[in-house]
Amino acid sequence: MPHTIVTETCEGIADCVDACPVACIHPGPGKNMKGTDWYWIDFTTCIDCGICLQVCPIEGAIVPEERPDLQKTPE
């Protein structure tokens, strides 16, 4: 099951982007409610390796399940 970046918790640090072995993490458009950049995970590409969860310094920004209700996914 893919992981999810919680849009409103993400602070746009992007350690996850560099760490992802399948390049499934992308920048979101604009800013989130905190006023920071944010990223999203492509659920169809994510291989559920958990590296993003391990490297993210923001507690609660990534959850180890597919939660489209917590992640704004651009169309």
All heavy atoms as TSV, in Angstrom:
chain	resi	resn	atom	element	x	y	z
A	1	MET	N	N	0.837	-1.178	0.000
A	1	MET	CA	C	0.000	0.000	0.000
A	1	MET	C	C	0.888	1.248	0.000
A	1	MET	O	O	1.819	1.332	0.785
A	1	MET	CB	C	-0.893	-0.028	1.248
A	1	MET	CG	C	-1.767	1.183	1.362
A	1	MET	SD	S	-2.789	1.202	2.861
A	1	MET	CE	C	-3.657	-0.335	2.721
A	2	PRO	N	N	0.610	2.206	-0.882
A	2	PRO	CA	C	1.429	3.412	-0.953
A	2	PRO	C	C	1.377	4.240	0.330
A	2	PRO	O	O	0.446	4.146	1.104
A	2	PRO	CB	C	0.798	4.196	-2.103
A	2	PRO	CG	C	0.009	3.207	-2.875
A	2	PRO	CD	C	-0.427	2.167	-1.896
A	3	HIS	N	N	2.370	5.071	0.506
A	3	HIS	CA	C	2.405	6.025	1.602
A	3	HIS	C	C	1.712	7.307	1.141
A	3	HIS	O	O	1.442	7.489	-0.045
A	3	HIS	CB	C	3.848	6.329	1.992
A	3	HIS	CG	C	4.507	5.221	2.744
A	3	HIS	ND1	N	4.362	3.899	2.427
A	3	HIS	CD2	C	5.308	5.238	3.830
A	3	HIS	CE1	C	5.043	3.157	3.275
A	3	HIS	NE2	N	5.638	3.955	4.143
A	4	THR	N	N	1.432	8.200	2.080
A	4	THR	CA	C	0.735	9.448	1.782
A	4	THR	C	C	1.459	10.616	2.431
A	4	THR	O	O	1.857	10.522	3.595
A	4	THR	CB	C	-0.712	9.398	2.334
A	4	THR	OG1	O	-1.417	8.321	1.723
A	4	THR	CG2	C	-1.447	10.705	2.078
A	5	ILE	N	N	1.619	11.696	1.702
A	5	ILE	CA	C	2.137	12.926	2.286
A	5	ILE	C	C	0.934	13.768	2.695
A	5	ILE	O	O	0.076	14.081	1.860
A	5	ILE	CB	C	3.025	13.701	1.305
A	5	ILE	CG1	C	4.276	12.888	0.978
A	5	ILE	CG2	C	3.406	15.067	1.894
A	5	ILE	CD1	C	5.204	13.525	-0.033
A	6	VAL	N	N	0.875	14.127	3.964
A	6	VAL	CA	C	-0.223	14.939	4.469
A	6	VAL	C	C	0.031	16.385	4.026
A	6	VAL	O	O	0.934	17.043	4.530
A	6	VAL	CB	C	-0.330	14.834	6.005
A	6	VAL	CG1	C	-1.509	15.656	6.512
A	6	VAL	CG2	C	-0.462	13.371	6.441
A	7	THR	N	N	-0.760	16.841	3.079
A	7	THR	CA	C	-0.544	18.135	2.444
A	7	THR	C	C	-0.406	19.277	3.447
A	7	THR	O	O	0.501	20.089	3.341
A	7	THR	CB	C	-1.699	18.451	1.467
A	7	THR	OG1	O	-1.756	17.422	0.478
A	7	THR	CG2	C	-1.506	19.805	0.788
A	8	GLU	N	N	-1.275	19.331	4.421
A	8	GLU	CA	C	-1.268	20.464	5.338
A	8	GLU	C	C	-0.183	20.368	6.412
A	8	GLU	O	O	0.042	21.316	7.157
A	8	GLU	CB	C	-2.647	20.637	5.972
A	8	GLU	CG	C	-3.768	20.875	4.965
A	8	GLU	CD	C	-3.503	21.980	3.933
A	8	GLU	OE1	O	-2.696	22.894	4.191
A	8	GLU	OE2	O	-4.104	21.920	2.853
A	9	THR	N	N	0.513	19.235	6.503
A	9	THR	CA	C	1.604	19.069	7.466
A	9	THR	C	C	2.963	19.223	6.791
A	9	THR	O	O	3.922	19.671	7.410
A	9	THR	CB	C	1.506	17.687	8.148
A	9	THR	OG1	O	0.207	17.557	8.740
A	9	THR	CG2	C	2.554	17.528	9.228
A	10	CYS	N	N	3.041	18.870	5.519
A	10	CYS	CA	C	4.295	18.948	4.764
A	10	CYS	C	C	4.862	20.364	4.805
A	10	CYS	O	O	4.117	21.347	4.709
A	10	CYS	CB	C	4.040	18.529	3.315
A	10	CYS	SG	S	5.499	18.542	2.251
A	11	GLU	N	N	6.178	20.460	4.959
A	11	GLU	CA	C	6.835	21.766	4.976
A	11	GLU	C	C	7.766	21.964	3.782
A	11	GLU	O	O	8.567	22.894	3.750
A	11	GLU	CB	C	7.584	21.964	6.293
A	11	GLU	CG	C	6.630	22.059	7.468
A	11	GLU	CD	C	7.287	22.431	8.771
A	11	GLU	OE1	O	8.515	22.676	8.791
A	11	GLU	OE2	O	6.576	22.462	9.782
A	12	GLY	N	N	7.682	21.078	2.792
A	12	GLY	CA	C	8.424	21.260	1.555
A	12	GLY	C	C	9.925	21.082	1.667
A	12	GLY	O	O	10.666	21.600	0.845
A	13	ILE	N	N	10.389	20.364	2.655
A	13	ILE	CA	C	11.827	20.169	2.851
A	13	ILE	C	C	12.426	19.316	1.743
A	13	ILE	O	O	13.544	19.520	1.310
A	13	ILE	CB	C	12.107	19.580	4.251
A	13	ILE	CG1	C	11.695	20.615	5.303
A	13	ILE	CG2	C	13.572	19.163	4.404
A	13	ILE	CD1	C	11.692	20.118	6.716
A	14	ALA	N	N	11.677	18.348	1.257
A	14	ALA	CA	C	12.024	17.535	0.085
A	14	ALA	C	C	13.117	16.497	0.282
A	14	ALA	O	O	13.656	15.989	-0.695
A	14	ALA	CB	C	12.352	18.416	-1.115
A	15	ASP	N	N	13.471	16.147	1.508
A	15	ASP	CA	C	14.399	15.030	1.713
A	15	ASP	C	C	13.831	13.760	1.091
A	15	ASP	O	O	14.571	12.921	0.570
A	15	ASP	CB	C	14.641	14.792	3.206
A	15	ASP	CG	C	15.467	15.895	3.853
A	15	ASP	OD1	O	15.977	16.770	3.124
A	15	ASP	OD2	O	15.598	15.879	5.087
A	16	CYS	N	N	12.520	13.638	1.113
A	16	CYS	CA	C	11.851	12.457	0.560
A	16	CYS	C	C	12.056	12.341	-0.945
A	16	CYS	O	O	12.200	11.244	-1.474
A	16	CYS	CB	C	10.361	12.493	0.895
A	16	CYS	SG	S	9.511	13.988	0.312
A	17	VAL	N	N	12.083	13.467	-1.634
A	17	VAL	CA	C	12.239	13.456	-3.087
A	17	VAL	C	C	13.575	12.830	-3.484
A	17	VAL	O	O	13.631	11.966	-4.355
A	17	VAL	CB	C	12.113	14.891	-3.667
A	17	VAL	CG1	C	12.394	14.895	-5.161
A	17	VAL	CG2	C	10.742	15.466	-3.369
A	18	ASP	N	N	14.630	13.269	-2.828
A	18	ASP	CA	C	15.963	12.741	-3.131
A	18	ASP	C	C	16.104	11.273	-2.735
A	18	ASP	O	O	16.843	10.530	-3.367
A	18	ASP	CB	C	17.034	13.558	-2.418
A	18	ASP	CG	C	17.114	14.982	-2.943
A	18	ASP	OD1	O	16.766	15.212	-4.123
A	18	ASP	OD2	O	17.511	15.871	-2.171
A	19	ALA	N	N	15.402	10.859	-1.691
A	19	ALA	CA	C	15.532	9.496	-1.183
A	19	ALA	C	C	14.688	8.466	-1.937
A	19	ALA	O	O	15.012	7.280	-1.935
A	19	ALA	CB	C	15.156	9.459	0.292
A	20	CYS	N	N	13.637	8.896	-2.591
A	20	CYS	CA	C	12.703	7.966	-3.244
A	20	CYS	C	C	13.371	7.230	-4.411
A	20	CYS	O	O	13.838	7.855	-5.365
A	20	CYS	CB	C	11.483	8.729	-3.746
A	20	CYS	SG	S	10.277	7.655	-4.560
A	21	PRO	N	N	13.396	5.891	-4.362
A	21	PRO	CA	C	14.058	5.132	-5.428
A	21	PRO	C	C	13.269	5.040	-6.733
A	21	PRO	O	O	13.818	4.651	-7.752
A	21	PRO	CB	C	14.244	3.750	-4.809
A	21	PRO	CG	C	13.117	3.616	-3.849
A	21	PRO	CD	C	12.909	5.008	-3.287
A	22	VAL	N	N	11.979	5.407	-6.705
A	22	VAL	CA	C	11.174	5.304	-7.923
A	22	VAL	C	C	10.625	6.649	-8.403
A	22	VAL	O	O	9.791	6.697	-9.302
A	22	VAL	CB	C	10.008	4.291	-7.747
A	22	VAL	CG1	C	10.547	2.891	-7.567
A	22	VAL	CG2	C	9.089	4.681	-6.604
A	23	ALA	N	N	11.096	7.733	-7.818
A	23	ALA	CA	C	10.718	9.094	-8.222
A	23	ALA	C	C	9.207	9.303	-8.277
A	23	ALA	O	O	8.675	9.850	-9.242
A	23	ALA	CB	C	11.366	9.443	-9.559
A	24	CYS	N	N	8.514	8.881	-7.213
A	24	CYS	CA	C	7.059	9.029	-7.198
A	24	CYS	C	C	6.582	10.241	-6.398
A	24	CYS	O	O	5.386	10.441	-6.238
A	24	CYS	CB	C	6.400	7.764	-6.660
A	24	CYS	SG	S	6.622	7.489	-4.892
A	25	ILE	N	N	7.513	11.067	-5.905
A	25	ILE	CA	C	7.147	12.226	-5.097
A	25	ILE	C	C	7.367	13.494	-5.918
A	25	ILE	O	O	8.446	13.718	-6.466
A	25	ILE	CB	C	7.966	12.257	-3.797
A	25	ILE	CG1	C	7.737	10.950	-3.028
A	25	ILE	CG2	C	7.591	13.472	-2.961
A	25	ILE	CD1	C	8.612	10.787	-1.802
A	26	HIS	N	N	6.311	14.305	-5.991
A	26	HIS	CA	C	6.310	15.470	-6.868
A	26	HIS	C	C	5.901	16.734	-6.113
A	26	HIS	O	O	5.116	16.659	-5.168
A	26	HIS	CB	C	5.339	15.248	-8.029
A	26	HIS	CG	C	5.539	13.946	-8.725
A	26	HIS	ND1	N	6.575	13.732	-9.612
A	26	HIS	CD2	C	4.869	12.773	-8.641
A	26	HIS	CE1	C	6.511	12.475	-10.060
A	26	HIS	NE2	N	5.491	11.881	-9.484
A	27	PRO	N	N	6.376	17.901	-6.556
A	27	PRO	CA	C	5.956	19.144	-5.907
A	27	PRO	C	C	4.502	19.454	-6.207
A	27	PRO	O	O	4.031	19.241	-7.332
A	27	PRO	CB	C	6.884	20.197	-6.508
A	27	PRO	CG	C	7.380	19.614	-7.783
A	27	PRO	CD	C	7.348	18.116	-7.620
A	28	GLY	N	N	3.803	19.932	-5.201
A	28	GLY	CA	C	2.424	20.356	-5.395
A	28	GLY	C	C	2.375	21.797	-5.861
A	28	GLY	O	O	3.310	22.561	-5.619
A	29	PRO	N	N	1.301	22.191	-6.514
A	29	PRO	CA	C	1.187	23.577	-6.971
A	29	PRO	C	C	0.859	24.511	-5.807
A	29	PRO	O	O	0.082	24.176	-4.926
A	29	PRO	CB	C	0.032	23.503	-7.965
A	29	PRO	CG	C	-0.801	22.354	-7.501
A	29	PRO	CD	C	0.169	21.367	-6.904
A	30	GLY	N	N	1.489	25.652	-5.788
A	30	GLY	CA	C	1.180	26.655	-4.775
A	30	GLY	C	C	1.698	26.292	-3.393
A	30	GLY	O	O	2.634	25.514	-3.252
A	31	LYS	N	N	1.068	26.874	-2.397
A	31	LYS	CA	C	1.449	26.657	-0.997
A	31	LYS	C	C	0.299	25.947	-0.270
A	31	LYS	O	O	-0.848	26.016	-0.694
A	31	LYS	CB	C	1.721	27.992	-0.300
A	31	LYS	CG	C	2.737	28.878	-0.993
A	31	LYS	CD	C	4.130	28.376	-0.791
A	31	LYS	CE	C	5.137	29.360	-1.414
A	31	LYS	NZ	N	6.482	28.863	-1.401
A	32	ASN	N	N	0.626	25.282	0.837
A	32	ASN	CA	C	-0.424	24.674	1.650
A	32	ASN	C	C	-0.942	25.711	2.647
A	32	ASN	O	O	-0.550	26.876	2.619
A	32	ASN	CB	C	0.070	23.395	2.332
A	32	ASN	CG	C	1.235	23.631	3.276
A	32	ASN	OD1	O	1.521	24.758	3.676
A	32	ASN	ND2	N	1.915	22.559	3.639
A	33	MET	N	N	-1.810	25.296	3.573
A	33	MET	CA	C	-2.396	26.234	4.530
A	33	MET	C	C	-1.362	26.805	5.496
A	33	MET	O	O	-1.584	27.855	6.092
A	33	MET	CB	C	-3.532	25.565	5.296
A	33	MET	CG	C	-4.717	25.248	4.397
A	33	MET	SD	S	-6.145	24.645	5.274
A	33	MET	CE	C	-6.684	26.149	6.070
A	34	LYS	N	N	-0.213	26.134	5.647
A	34	LYS	CA	C	0.860	26.642	6.506
A	34	LYS	C	C	1.695	27.691	5.767
A	34	LYS	O	O	2.559	28.323	6.346
A	34	LYS	CB	C	1.783	25.496	6.939
A	34	LYS	CG	C	1.134	24.503	7.867
A	34	LYS	CD	C	1.964	23.260	8.046
A	34	LYS	CE	C	3.134	23.474	8.952
A	34	LYS	NZ	N	3.846	22.223	9.271
A	35	GLY	N	N	1.453	27.814	4.465
A	35	GLY	CA	C	2.210	28.759	3.654
A	35	GLY	C	C	3.516	28.192	3.142
A	35	GLY	O	O	4.388	28.937	2.691
A	36	THR	N	N	3.671	26.873	3.214
A	36	THR	CA	C	4.905	26.245	2.748
A	36	THR	C	C	4.671	25.473	1.452
A	36	THR	O	O	3.546	25.129	1.110
A	36	THR	CB	C	5.473	25.270	3.807
A	36	THR	OG1	O	4.549	24.190	4.016
A	36	THR	CG2	C	5.731	25.968	5.127
A	37	ASP	N	N	5.774	25.209	0.755
A	37	ASP	CA	C	5.702	24.305	-0.392
A	37	ASP	C	C	5.291	22.938	0.135
A	37	ASP	O	O	5.456	22.641	1.314
A	37	ASP	CB	C	7.065	24.197	-1.075
A	37	ASP	CG	C	7.485	25.497	-1.729
A	37	ASP	OD1	O	6.611	26.272	-2.162
A	37	ASP	OD2	O	8.706	25.740	-1.805
A	38	TRP	N	N	4.782	22.085	-0.731
A	38	TRP	CA	C	4.384	20.753	-0.316
A	38	TRP	C	C	4.575	19.772	-1.468
A	38	TRP	O	O	4.745	20.168	-2.616
A	38	TRP	CB	C	2.935	20.732	0.171
A	38	TRP	CG	C	1.936	21.224	-0.838
A	38	TRP	CD1	C	1.648	22.539	-1.141
A	38	TRP	CD2	C	1.120	20.440	-1.702
A	38	TRP	NE1	N	0.705	22.603	-2.133
A	38	TRP	CE2	C	0.353	21.327	-2.493
A	38	TRP	CE3	C	0.947	19.068	-1.890
A	38	TRP	CZ2	C	-0.563	20.887	-3.446
A	38	TRP	CZ3	C	0.023	18.636	-2.849
A	38	TRP	CH2	C	-0.715	19.544	-3.605
A	39	TYR	N	N	4.603	18.497	-1.114
A	39	TYR	CA	C	4.814	17.430	-2.093
A	39	TYR	C	C	3.700	16.412	-2.007
A	39	TYR	O	O	2.962	16.365	-1.027
A	39	TYR	CB	C	6.178	16.763	-1.846
A	39	TYR	CG	C	7.319	17.670	-2.232
A	39	TYR	CD1	C	7.764	18.669	-1.382
A	39	TYR	CD2	C	7.908	17.564	-3.482
A	39	TYR	CE1	C	8.775	19.543	-1.754
A	39	TYR	CE2	C	8.929	18.429	-3.861
A	39	TYR	CZ	C	9.353	19.409	-2.993
A	39	TYR	OH	O	10.345	20.265	-3.375
A	40	TRP	N	N	3.571	15.630	-3.049
A	40	TRP	CA	C	2.571	14.573	-3.063
A	40	TRP	C	C	3.177	13.306	-3.651
A	40	TRP	O	O	4.145	13.360	-4.394
A	40	TRP	CB	C	1.327	14.998	-3.850
A	40	TRP	CG	C	1.574	15.326	-5.297
A	40	TRP	CD1	C	2.086	16.488	-5.800
A	40	TRP	CD2	C	1.339	14.482	-6.426
A	40	TRP	NE1	N	2.182	16.429	-7.167
A	40	TRP	CE2	C	1.716	15.201	-7.586
A	40	TRP	CE3	C	0.828	13.198	-6.576
A	40	TRP	CZ2	C	1.615	14.666	-8.860
A	40	TRP	CZ3	C	0.714	12.678	-7.849
A	40	TRP	CH2	C	1.105	13.413	-8.975
A	41	ILE	N	N	2.610	12.164	-3.256
A	41	ILE	CA	C	3.080	10.858	-3.722
A	41	ILE	C	C	2.117	10.321	-4.768
A	41	ILE	O	O	0.906	10.283	-4.560
A	41	ILE	CB	C	3.181	9.862	-2.551
A	41	ILE	CG1	C	4.293	10.303	-1.583
A	41	ILE	CG2	C	3.433	8.429	-3.051
A	41	ILE	CD1	C	4.414	9.448	-0.327
A	42	ASP	N	N	2.667	9.891	-5.895
A	42	ASP	CA	C	1.870	9.237	-6.933
A	42	ASP	C	C	1.611	7.807	-6.470
A	42	ASP	O	O	2.510	6.972	-6.452
A	42	ASP	CB	C	2.631	9.257	-8.251
A	42	ASP	CG	C	1.848	8.650	-9.393
A	42	ASP	OD1	O	0.862	7.916	-9.151
A	42	ASP	OD2	O	2.235	8.886	-10.548
A	43	PHE	N	N	0.380	7.539	-6.077
A	43	PHE	CA	C	0.021	6.231	-5.526
A	43	PHE	C	C	0.242	5.092	-6.518
A	43	PHE	O	O	0.510	3.964	-6.123
A	43	PHE	CB	C	-1.440	6.213	-5.067
A	43	PHE	CG	C	-1.753	7.175	-3.946
A	43	PHE	CD1	C	-2.940	7.878	-3.949
A	43	PHE	CD2	C	-0.883	7.367	-2.886
A	43	PHE	CE1	C	-3.257	8.751	-2.918
A	43	PHE	CE2	C	-1.180	8.238	-1.849
A	43	PHE	CZ	C	-2.373	8.931	-1.869
A	44	THR	N	N	0.159	5.387	-7.816
A	44	THR	CA	C	0.316	4.329	-8.813
A	44	THR	C	C	1.776	3.932	-9.012
A	44	THR	O	O	2.063	2.859	-9.520
A	44	THR	CB	C	-0.284	4.733	-10.173
A	44	THR	OG1	O	0.393	5.892	-10.659
A	44	THR	CG2	C	-1.767	5.024	-10.047
A	45	THR	N	N	2.704	4.813	-8.611
A	45	THR	CA	C	4.123	4.549	-8.789
A	45	THR	C	C	4.813	4.092	-7.503
A	45	THR	O	O	5.799	3.362	-7.541
A	45	THR	CB	C	4.843	5.813	-9.319
A	45	THR	OG1	O	4.124	6.306	-10.450
A	45	THR	CG2	C	6.266	5.524	-9.712
A	46	CYS	N	N	4.292	4.515	-6.350
A	46	CYS	CA	C	4.894	4.203	-5.047
A	46	CYS	C	C	5.001	2.689	-4.843
A	46	CYS	O	O	4.060	1.948	-5.121
A	46	CYS	CB	C	4.044	4.817	-3.933
A	46	CYS	SG	S	4.647	4.506	-2.261
A	47	ILE	N	N	6.170	2.247	-4.364
A	47	ILE	CA	C	6.386	0.811	-4.131
A	47	ILE	C	C	6.348	0.460	-2.645
A	47	ILE	O	O	6.703	-0.648	-2.251
A	47	ILE	CB	C	7.721	0.337	-4.755
A	47	ILE	CG1	C	8.902	1.112	-4.161
A	47	ILE	CG2	C	7.662	0.460	-6.281
A	47	ILE	CD1	C	10.269	0.549	-4.558
A	48	ASP	N	N	5.934	1.408	-1.814
A	48	ASP	CA	C	5.756	1.166	-0.381
A	48	ASP	C	C	7.058	0.744	0.305
A	48	ASP	O	O	7.063	-0.119	1.160
A	48	ASP	CB	C	4.654	0.119	-0.166
A	48	ASP	CG	C	4.231	-0.004	1.282
A	48	ASP	OD1	O	4.334	0.983	2.026
A	48	ASP	OD2	O	3.808	-1.109	1.683
A	49	CYS	N	N	8.155	1.388	-0.066
A	49	CYS	CA	C	9.444	1.017	0.537
A	49	CYS	C	C	9.634	1.665	1.914
A	49	CYS	O	O	10.393	1.167	2.737
A	49	CYS	CB	C	10.601	1.394	-0.383
A	49	CYS	SG	S	10.831	3.173	-0.612
A	50	GLY	N	N	8.976	2.806	2.148
A	50	GLY	CA	C	9.049	3.469	3.437
A	50	GLY	C	C	10.238	4.389	3.644
A	50	GLY	O	O	10.403	4.957	4.722
A	51	ILE	N	N	11.064	4.544	2.623
A	51	ILE	CA	C	12.234	5.412	2.774
A	51	ILE	C	C	11.808	6.856	3.046
A	51	ILE	O	O	12.402	7.538	3.876
A	51	ILE	CB	C	13.156	5.313	1.540
A	51	ILE	CG1	C	13.784	3.921	1.484
A	51	ILE	CG2	C	14.228	6.389	1.568
A	51	ILE	CD1	C	14.551	3.636	0.214
A	52	CYS	N	N	10.760	7.321	2.392
A	52	CYS	CA	C	10.300	8.695	2.605
A	52	CYS	C	C	9.927	8.926	4.069
A	52	CYS	O	O	10.257	9.964	4.654
A	52	CYS	CB	C	9.120	9.016	1.693
A	52	CYS	SG	S	7.673	7.942	1.901
A	53	LEU	N	N	9.264	7.965	4.642
A	53	LEU	CA	C	8.860	8.053	6.044
A	53	LEU	C	C	10.077	8.117	6.966
A	53	LEU	O	O	10.088	8.849	7.949
A	53	LEU	CB	C	7.986	6.846	6.384
A	53	LEU	CG	C	7.282	6.823	7.725
A	53	LEU	CD1	C	6.334	7.993	7.861
A	53	LEU	CD2	C	6.528	5.519	7.888
A	54	GLN	N	N	11.112	7.394	6.613
A	54	GLN	CA	C	12.331	7.358	7.424
A	54	GLN	C	C	13.121	8.660	7.350
A	54	GLN	O	O	13.728	9.070	8.339
A	54	GLN	CB	C	13.229	6.206	6.976
A	54	GLN	CG	C	12.640	4.837	7.221
A	54	GLN	CD	C	13.468	3.751	6.557
A	54	GLN	OE1	O	14.672	3.885	6.377
A	54	GLN	NE2	N	12.820	2.668	6.164
A	55	VAL	N	N	13.133	9.326	6.207
A	55	VAL	CA	C	13.971	10.520	6.052
A	55	VAL	C	C	13.251	11.836	6.342
A	55	VAL	O	O	13.898	12.860	6.525
A	55	VAL	CB	C	14.620	10.595	4.647
A	55	VAL	CG1	C	15.491	9.383	4.386
A	55	VAL	CG2	C	13.587	10.787	3.560
A	56	CYS	N	N	11.947	11.830	6.398
A	56	CYS	CA	C	11.204	13.070	6.620
A	56	CYS	C	C	11.407	13.567	8.056
A	56	CYS	O	O	11.122	12.847	9.011
A	56	CYS	CB	C	9.719	12.867	6.353
A	56	CYS	SG	S	8.762	14.389	6.579
A	57	PRO	N	N	11.879	14.813	8.216
A	57	PRO	CA	C	12.116	15.349	9.560
A	57	PRO	C	C	10.854	15.907	10.232
A	57	PRO	O	O	10.898	16.272	11.406
A	57	PRO	CB	C	13.134	16.458	9.308
A	57	PRO	CG	C	12.805	16.944	7.942
A	57	PRO	CD	C	12.365	15.706	7.179
A	58	ILE	N	N	9.751	15.977	9.509
A	58	ILE	CA	C	8.519	16.550	10.045
A	58	ILE	C	C	7.585	15.431	10.506
A	58	ILE	O	O	7.055	14.673	9.693
A	58	ILE	CB	C	7.798	17.431	8.986
A	58	ILE	CG1	C	8.744	18.465	8.388
A	58	ILE	CG2	C	6.557	18.077	9.579
A	58	ILE	CD1	C	9.386	19.397	9.390
A	59	GLU	N	N	7.393	15.343	11.802
A	59	GLU	CA	C	6.547	14.287	12.357
A	59	GLU	C	C	5.113	14.413	11.849
A	59	GLU	O	O	4.524	15.500	11.869
A	59	GLU	CB	C	6.545	14.359	13.882
A	59	GLU	CG	C	5.835	13.189	14.507
A	59	GLU	CD	C	6.052	13.085	16.002
A	59	GLU	OE1	O	7.044	13.644	16.509
A	59	GLU	OE2	O	5.237	12.441	16.647
A	60	GLY	N	N	4.590	13.311	11.357
A	60	GLY	CA	C	3.220	13.271	10.877
A	60	GLY	C	C	3.018	13.753	9.458
A	60	GLY	O	O	1.888	13.772	8.970
A	61	ALA	N	N	4.090	14.141	8.770
A	61	ALA	CA	C	3.943	14.629	7.390
A	61	ALA	C	C	3.716	13.495	6.405
A	61	ALA	O	O	3.142	13.712	5.340
A	61	ALA	CB	C	5.150	15.455	6.976
A	62	ILE	N	N	4.171	12.294	6.754
A	62	ILE	CA	C	3.970	11.130	5.883
A	62	ILE	C	C	3.363	10.022	6.726
A	62	ILE	O	O	3.826	9.741	7.829
A	62	ILE	CB	C	5.296	10.668	5.255
A	62	ILE	CG1	C	5.915	11.804	4.433
A	62	ILE	CG2	C	5.073	9.429	4.375
A	62	ILE	CD1	C	7.277	11.491	3.848
A	63	VAL	N	N	2.321	9.411	6.190
A	63	VAL	CA	C	1.690	8.283	6.880
A	63	VAL	C	C	1.853	7.021	6.041
A	63	VAL	O	O	1.847	7.084	4.813
A	63	VAL	CB	C	0.202	8.558	7.203
A	63	VAL	CG1	C	0.068	9.682	8.215
A	63	VAL	CG2	C	-0.598	8.881	5.957
A	64	PRO	N	N	2.020	5.861	6.697
A	64	PRO	CA	C	2.303	4.614	5.977
A	64	PRO	C	C	1.066	3.907	5.435
A	64	PRO	O	O	0.897	2.709	5.580
A	64	PRO	CB	C	3.012	3.774	7.035
A	64	PRO	CG	C	2.399	4.206	8.311
A	64	PRO	CD	C	2.131	5.684	8.133
A	65	GLU	N	N	0.201	4.672	4.799
A	65	GLU	CA	C	-0.985	4.095	4.171
A	65	GLU	C	C	-1.480	5.043	3.087
A	65	GLU	O	O	-1.107	6.208	3.066
A	65	GLU	CB	C	-2.075	3.860	5.219
A	65	GLU	CG	C	-2.470	5.117	5.970
A	65	GLU	CD	C	-3.386	4.833	7.150
A	65	GLU	OE1	O	-4.308	4.039	7.002
A	65	GLU	OE2	O	-3.151	5.423	8.212
A	66	GLU	N	N	-2.310	4.538	2.196
A	66	GLU	CA	C	-2.870	5.375	1.134
A	66	GLU	C	C	-4.071	6.128	1.679
A	66	GLU	O	O	-5.083	5.525	2.002
A	66	GLU	CB	C	-3.279	4.523	-0.061
A	66	GLU	CG	C	-3.750	5.346	-1.242
A	66	GLU	CD	C	-4.035	4.504	-2.469
A	66	GLU	OE1	O	-3.425	3.433	-2.622
A	66	GLU	OE2	O	-4.868	4.929	-3.279
A	67	ARG	N	N	-3.932	7.446	1.812
A	67	ARG	CA	C	-4.992	8.281	2.376
A	67	ARG	C	C	-5.251	9.479	1.466
A	67	ARG	O	O	-4.790	10.579	1.735
A	67	ARG	CB	C	-4.595	8.764	3.769
A	67	ARG	CG	C	-4.486	7.713	4.845
A	67	ARG	CD	C	-5.848	7.221	5.317
A	67	ARG	NE	N	-6.715	8.309	5.741
A	67	ARG	CZ	C	-6.748	8.828	6.967
A	67	ARG	NH1	N	-5.978	8.347	7.904
A	67	ARG	NH2	N	-7.585	9.816	7.251
A	68	PRO	N	N	-5.999	9.279	0.383
A	68	PRO	CA	C	-6.265	10.384	-0.534
A	68	PRO	C	C	-7.007	11.548	0.129
A	68	PRO	O	O	-6.987	12.667	-0.370
A	68	PRO	CB	C	-7.087	9.758	-1.649
A	68	PRO	CG	C	-7.353	8.367	-1.267
A	68	PRO	CD	C	-6.567	8.030	-0.055
A	69	ASP	N	N	-7.634	11.297	1.265
A	69	ASP	CA	C	-8.333	12.370	1.969
A	69	ASP	C	C	-7.362	13.331	2.659
A	69	ASP	O	O	-7.730	14.457	2.996
A	69	ASP	CB	C	-9.310	11.790	2.999
A	69	ASP	CG	C	-8.633	10.886	4.021
A	69	ASP	OD1	O	-7.840	10.007	3.619
A	69	ASP	OD2	O	-8.899	11.036	5.231
A	70	LEU	N	N	-6.109	12.910	2.875
A	70	LEU	CA	C	-5.114	13.742	3.543
A	70	LEU	C	C	-4.131	14.388	2.560
A	70	LEU	O	O	-3.402	15.304	2.935
A	70	LEU	CB	C	-4.316	12.904	4.546
A	70	LEU	CG	C	-5.101	12.296	5.700
A	70	LEU	CD1	C	-4.192	11.434	6.558
A	70	LEU	CD2	C	-5.768	13.365	6.534
A	71	GLN	N	N	-4.100	13.900	1.345
A	71	GLN	CA	C	-3.141	14.384	0.355
A	71	GLN	C	C	-3.879	14.988	-0.825
A	71	GLN	O	O	-4.689	14.321	-1.472
A	71	GLN	CB	C	-2.271	13.218	-0.151
A	71	GLN	CG	C	-1.354	13.599	-1.291
A	71	GLN	CD	C	-0.524	12.436	-1.776
A	71	GLN	OE1	O	0.506	12.162	-1.206
A	71	GLN	NE2	N	-0.973	11.756	-2.830
A	72	LYS	N	N	-3.601	16.257	-1.111
A	72	LYS	CA	C	-4.161	16.887	-2.314
A	72	LYS	C	C	-3.333	16.409	-3.489
A	72	LYS	O	O	-2.150	16.690	-3.571
A	72	LYS	CB	C	-4.086	18.397	-2.215
A	72	LYS	CG	C	-4.976	19.004	-1.175
A	72	LYS	CD	C	-4.842	20.503	-1.160
A	72	LYS	CE	C	-5.642	21.107	-0.025
A	72	LYS	NZ	N	-5.362	22.529	0.138
A	73	THR	N	N	-3.941	15.675	-4.382
A	73	THR	CA	C	-3.230	15.156	-5.538
A	73	THR	C	C	-3.657	15.955	-6.775
A	73	THR	O	O	-4.816	15.915	-7.151
A	73	THR	CB	C	-3.540	13.662	-5.744
A	73	THR	OG1	O	-3.199	12.945	-4.549
A	73	THR	CG2	C	-2.749	13.090	-6.912
A	74	PRO	N	N	-2.722	16.718	-7.358
A	74	PRO	CA	C	-3.059	17.486	-8.565
A	74	PRO	C	C	-3.533	16.562	-9.685
A	74	PRO	O	O	-3.081	15.433	-9.808
A	74	PRO	CB	C	-1.747	18.169	-8.943
A	74	PRO	CG	C	-0.937	18.162	-7.698
A	74	PRO	CD	C	-1.352	16.921	-6.954
A	75	GLU	N	N	-4.420	17.075	-10.491
A	75	GLU	CA	C	-4.954	16.255	-11.591
A	75	GLU	C	C	-4.222	16.480	-12.875
A	75	GLU	O	O	-3.626	17.424	-13.115
A	75	GLU	CB	C	-6.445	16.540	-11.778
A	75	GLU	CG	C	-7.199	16.201	-10.536
A	75	GLU	CD	C	-8.691	16.170	-10.758
A	75	GLU	OE1	O	-9.121	16.190	-11.915
A	75	GLU	OE2	O	-9.392	16.111	-9.767
